[in-house]
Amino acid sequence: MTPRHALRTLRPFRAVAFGLLVLSAMNHASAAPIGYLGPAGSWTHQACLELFGAHELVPLAREALFQGYADGTVAQACVPVTTSLVGVTPYLDAVLDLPSVTIVAEYPRMLGYSLLAKPGTRREDIVEVHAHPVAFEEVRPWLEREMPQVRRVDAASGGAATRAVAQSAVPGLASFGPRVGTRIYPLVSVVDGIEEGPHNVTRWWVLGRQMPPPSGHDKTSLAIEVSDDGLADVLSSFARAGVRILTIYERPSKRTLDTHRYLVEVAGHARQGALADFLEEHRDMRVLGSYPRR
């Protein structure tokens, strides 16, 4: 068995075990709905199935998902925030814009796309493919090598791309997405495992309501807004406090050209040890969540 096949075999068991941890971390009371970026058939849908099973999953459009989390219509939300190929997703800014948010878990997953089409469609019949823009970036090496002439049509989500192909009467259409789309729509997989590997990993955040307790191996996500002139001092303050920075992502402040928002992720839990002391001294730093590090 190759390492990649071993990873495929272990993934469902790890996901189920991790899902139980996530449910515990979220104090899964009252079986409230879990929102995800719909329609069904997207990678976020696949991630939610692995984490929570099919019960109480609610597919929502982008605006409805974040509004539903903000007003409590959904108790939790699952959002893809970073990928190994394109960096931040279009949804990270929406999380940062929320007036109140608590990240209770992260879920990184290696992706392997399927090319989905109507039954009877051969690869050589395909003249147009639909996918989310991030998906097109993630399959671009394979697509340019194997099907360079096909038309590419952007979709709002992977589920929307798959649904559009399933509902269209036009022949020769296909979409890129997870194979779960074949269980939801009358489609078949023409090719599987496209660009699967450690170079193609997406990370989701589960947004909940209560910060999980320290696990002994945690990560804390912070939102910091600072001017260009003040950035060096902010970063050096972490080192002086003995707080280890894991990743930094820059986002526009939407206020001035020389002011930026930064997602700074550090090792440790916001309520424990050196990090707790550091945050007590830097209350201008917004804690988005502390959760077990994956």
C-alpha positions, 0 to 999 in steps of 0.5 A: 500500500502506497503512503497516499493510499494509506492516507485515503484509508485512514482519512474516514476514520480520522475524520469521524474521530475528529468530528466527535472532538469537534462536537464535544468542543462545540457543546453540541446542545439542542442539535442546532443546524450547522450551516455550510456554503451550498448548494450540496455537492461542494467540498465544504459539504464533503468536509461537513459530512466527514465531521458531522454526518448528514444530520442537521446540515443546512446548505446556504448561499454566502451572504445567508451563511454569514448572516445566519451565523451572526444572528444565530439562525445557525449555531455553527458554520463551516467555512474554507479559509486557506489553501496550500495553492492559493493562500486565503480563500474569498471567505476569510475576509467575511469571517474577519468582518463578523462582529463576533466570532468564535473558531472552535476547530480547524479541519485541513483536508487533502483534496483530489478532484473528480471530473463529473458529467452526465452518464454516457459522457466521455472525456473527449466529449467535454467542451465546457467545465464549471468550477469555483475559481479556487478549484480552477487554480487547484486543478490548473496543472491537470487541466492545462495538460489534459484538456487545454481547449475546454471552456472554463466557466466560473461558479459561485461554489463547487456545489453550484458548478455540479448542479449547473451541469446536472440541470443543463440540457446542453451536452458536453458539460462537466464540473470539478468537485468532490465525488460526493456530487454523484450521490446528490445529482444524476452524474458520474465521475469521468476522472478521479484523483485530479491533483490529489496530494499534499500540495493541494490541501484546504483548511476549514474553520468551524465557527461555533459559540464557546471556546474549547478548553485547552487540549495541550496542543492548541492554536489561537487565531488573532486579528490585528489591525496595524499601520505599516510603520507599526507592524515590526513592533507588533511582531517583535512583541510576540517574540519578547513574550515567548509566543510562537507565531505559526502563520501570518496572512495579510488582508486589506483594512478597507480604511487606508492604503497603509493600514492592514488587517493581519490574521496571526496564528500562534501556538497555544491557548488564549486562556493558558500560559504565556499567551494568556499573559500576552493577550492580557497586555495587548487587548487591542488584539482580537481573539478569533478562537483557540482550538486543537491544532491539526 
